[in-house]
Each structure stands twice: as structure tokens, then as C-alpha cells.
């Protein structure tokens, strides 16, 4: 069985839910993609024939102050929200589940970001309760699931992105992508990783941008900005980035490819994006 999408009805609107491929059906080469660059230290967790158990996750993916625990009916009976349970120290993790495995790996690689997201979610829950969600929670969730941190040396490189001039961003600026003048500092979205199990899938990251040369400093600046509430108050703050457009991230990248309007979407009227964060200013 390969990965697929199931369609469901929601108030007359059709939604698609991604169903990941079975472990044995995943091609090992998909983990060679740049999207998984920061996860290579745990390549064994992705490639082993058998799923890692909770003990293996806790042994290999150390997160100070947190513990991965099996999500089951007994755990869920505590009445806590998922985020509240994390704040108390337990990260509920489903067994034999790609989505939760990638989430655990992101916790281990980018703990400051995950702590920041959890802190903000819990603050919102304290105000809104567990059955209501505000715009900030929607933004936090989008970034958690599909977030990418992009680093630029010069904010002028964002001009094409600001107006969704995709060929200019990717083709005209290809040299800047390849030189590192603009690039991916961190992939946070574990849902992106799950969908990347199907090679060639056209993925879109939801991005925060930081200006500078140091990826680690940029990620730290984003974590601080999240905790302080300087970002992720509205989903519209997040810049969509068609990841397959990044030079060398997809096999077909000619001019016709970048003209696929369903993927490389035009800017919505009235839409604008915030200036990049600067580690020196945080």
C-alpha cells in the first residue's frame, strides 16, 4: 500500500487527509533529500526494518525535561490537552506512526522552537480553554506542522518573494540559493517530512525569515520571537514557499514548471509579509 489522501466532507467543504505509506513501502532514497538534512544523525530510526519503540526514542532522541510516552486510551483519560501534557513533561507519541516519529526528531533537533510553540499554545489554552482556538493558535499549529525557517543575508532577496514572483525568486536568484545567500536554516514541519515520504510530491512550507549568516543564531532568534509573541499572531504572517522550486530540490525546474499556477500561486490581493527577524535585534 502506498501513501494516499482520503477525502472527507466538512460542512460542504471537501478536505484531504494525507495517509502515509507503510514503513516497508518507503523508498530509502527519499531520506537523501535536503528536506531531511538535519535528521541524518537519526537515519537509523527512519531506515530500520522495525519501528523504534518508546524506549528507543527516549534513548536516541534526548529532550531535556521531556519524555516521549505512548499515546493510548489510558494516557488520554487524564483529561489534559495535548499541549498541557507536554508542558508537564510528556510528549504523547503514537506507535508505528511516521508523523509522530518525525515530530519526536524535530523535538530533539530544534527543542527551543518546540518549547516556544508549546509555551504559546499553553498560554492560549489558559485563556481560551481547550475547545476554542484563536488566530495565534492556528498560526502556531501551521508553523509546527509545515514550518520552515529561511535565512537571508540581504533582505533585498525577499523582493521577488514579497510579490510571489516565483521565477525571479528561484531561477533568477538560483546563484544565491546555491551560494547560501538565501537558504533553509531549519525545517520544523514534521507534516512536511511525512508527505515527503512520497518522492516528487509538491510541498509548500510556511515560513518565517531571519536575516544573517548563522543558521543556529537565526533559529534561536525565531524561538525567542515566538515566546515573546513577536511572531505567529496570525497565519497570514507565514510566507508560503513552494519547496520544489528551490534550485536542485526537484527534478523538473524549467520555466514551464514555475508557471504551474496551482502550485506557484499568485499573491492574494492585500497580502503582505513582515520584515525578516534579525538575531542582533532580538
Helices and strands as residue ranges (DSSP letters): E 4-10, E 13-19, G 23-25, G 28-32, G 34-42, H 43-47, H 54-60, E 67-70, H 73-76, H 82-87, E 90-93, H 98-109, H 111-128, H 135-146, E 147-152, G 155-158, H 159-162, H 166-167, I 168-172, H 174-179, E 182-187, H 190-195, E 204-211, H 215-228, G 235-237, E 239-242, G 243-245, G 257-259, E 277-278, G 279-281
